Amino acid sequence: MKPVKTFAEYMNDENRVTAEERERIQFEIELIGKVIEARNARGLSQRDLAELSGVKQPAIARLESMQATPKIDTLLKILNPLGYTLSIVPIKSE
């Protein structure tokens, strides 16, 4: 395999990342970005969110740095005090 210099090069190399993996990674990036955005918009620190959600601050830090993928129940606990939930929506056909 030829060496890559950027994350974008890595992500777009079909020999390294499958379409399914790329979709999952993009979903996680968007999801975590929204969690961080919502927490910041409410002026909450990770510690504040931990107290409100019952999820320990180190777990929130791991989630926000994408070092861990949360279970759905943990994610729901974190989203609730931020005023969000998860939902399933149909894929838009083009």
Beta strands, then each sheet from edge to edge (+ up, - down):
end
